[in-house]
Amino acid sequence: MRRLLNFLYNSAAAVAALCMVGLLIMVMLSIVSRQLGFNARGTDAYAGYLMAGAGFLALAHTLKMGEHIRVTLILNAVHGGGRRALEIWGLGFASLLSSLLAFYSSRLAWNSLQFNDISTGTDATPLWIPQLFMAVGTIVFAIAFIDDFILELLGQRRQTSSGEMLRNE
């Protein structure tokens, strides 16, 4: 099961990286088209879709690598059972919120598909396509939080050090 979950997180990160490459291509196409005197329509919209896709799809991998910003001021002041209780509460609450985000993101994409909702730009893209990136990203993110929550309850969660304190000014 652990291998499957890690594969899921890494696959979402790989697709996020592909979205970043696609974003670069869209920006470069927009720049080159302006320099050569023609208009590549929809590049701004597609760049935005790909940027959102990259952000949402990278959430779970970033969480599992310990790179999400955490407010550790209170957590570092508490030790022992109190710290573990705070971790469990925080992960439980984050699991709930990320699950709600996944549910409503998925519902938004589904509604866009059902209503044949399209973008208002010249590209007229069916909106469920870019919203699918958000839905999948938030679902994988919710799975990652639930995974961490269960691992914390079982006492098997690894604390990853992100080096955040090294980057403070």
Helices and strands as residue ranges (DSSP letters): H 2-35, H 43-57, H 59-64, H 73-77, H 81-114, H 128-154, G 164-167
